[in-house]
Amino acid sequence: MRKLLALLFIACFFVLPEYAEGQSTGTQGLAGGALSNMDRAFNSMDAEVTPVDAYFLGRAVAANILAVYKPYTQNAELTQYVNRICQTLAINSSQPVAYNGYHVIILDSAEFNAFASSGGHIFITKGLVELTSSEDMLAAVIAHELAHVMLKHSIDIINDVRISNEMMAAADRAADIAARNSASARQLLYFRESVTKTVDTLMKNGYAQTQEFNADWEAVVLLAYAGYDPSALIEVLRVLQKVQTSQKGGLYTTHPSPRERIASLEKLKFRAPDTRKYRVPRFKSMQF
């Protein structure tokens, strides 16, 4: 029970370092607000997951990711740069507004990997950032993760948890143990299991192949609308295909192979003016 309560409080109080949510309103107010949102998210099996619910759940997922990876903090300008790219993609998309916005953090890891939570938190490893050779390629990596958020793939995981017979049985057992507060026990269990399953999907099992392909297709649209070269995503995948034998884990355990993704993207037909030359000096000025 102590471990369970500790996880809950991590979820309630986690705030990304560079993106504080405003001035403090006191510990009691912060905890109350987070618990209230969590309760509403899991109060009804039939309730729709709102943007607020998605944010609080995603924030807990982000906390778990940061328990495994450390943020890369040695180059604040690079972090600002990837966030500007993200905002450019978002503002030109069909979903420019998210609860508390979209934010990118670079993870201090040599892996080639990236994650995104339902709360709009996007994580890219330093190794994957260094693998890119243009702003368009970097934008393609961010666009793919942003697409997962906009297509609500993490919400699909949450909904799977809600309708799972196994989870229902576990919730009933928890309610029996905590008979005086069975509703809270059930809500807490759903919250914990949703976070756990989401983290496992992002970091171990990966989304369904169809979801990954859909995220690639949506990323191409995001790139085109923002003025980036849509073919930059294929460029990223071709580089990954060349280096995939040099690294185990990372994208290779959670995504379809680069070859499969390239074949899927090549079915699309897209035309866009090549304007990347205007971004070359900006990209070269960044120190990776």
Order of alpha helices (4+ residues) and beta strands (2+ residues): alpha-alpha-alpha-alpha-beta-beta-beta-alpha-alpha-alpha-alpha-alpha-alpha-alpha-alpha-alpha-alpha
